[in-house]
């Protein structure tokens, strides 16, 4: 059986099978947050629940500091990013301007981080 040890400053202590004790009081999560502009509506919000409700109402997914699973990263051809950047620069130099976007739905199909 595998054993786990930690250094306590003087010696190694066997911590195999140790589990964190249950909290003695419930966690408190407040609904307030630092004011932020919602990307779908442009409204300034300082309520987490209102922000999340608005996100869901627009069919979006909230992502943040979620763990990104890199077990199966997309295959990217070597040099493809440089090629794409060079093409974009060339288009701009030739006068290309992207069309204005009034709504998130105008972007067409979008891929959110974490989708497979």
GIBELWO-V188583 format. One line per field, one symbol per residue. ss: DSSP state (@ for helix, = for strand, . for the rest). burial: I if it has 16 or more other C-alpha atoms within 10 Angstrom, else O. Layout:
ss = ???
burial = ???
//
This chain:
ss = ....===....===.................======......====@@@@@@@@@@......................@@@@@@@@@@@@@@..........@@@@.........
burial = OOOOOOOOOOOOOOOOOOOOOOOOOOOOOOOOOOOOOOOOOOOOIIIIOOIOOIIOOOOOOOOOOOOOOOOOOOOOOOOOOOOOOOOOOOOOOOOOOOOOOOOOOOOOOOOOOOOO
//
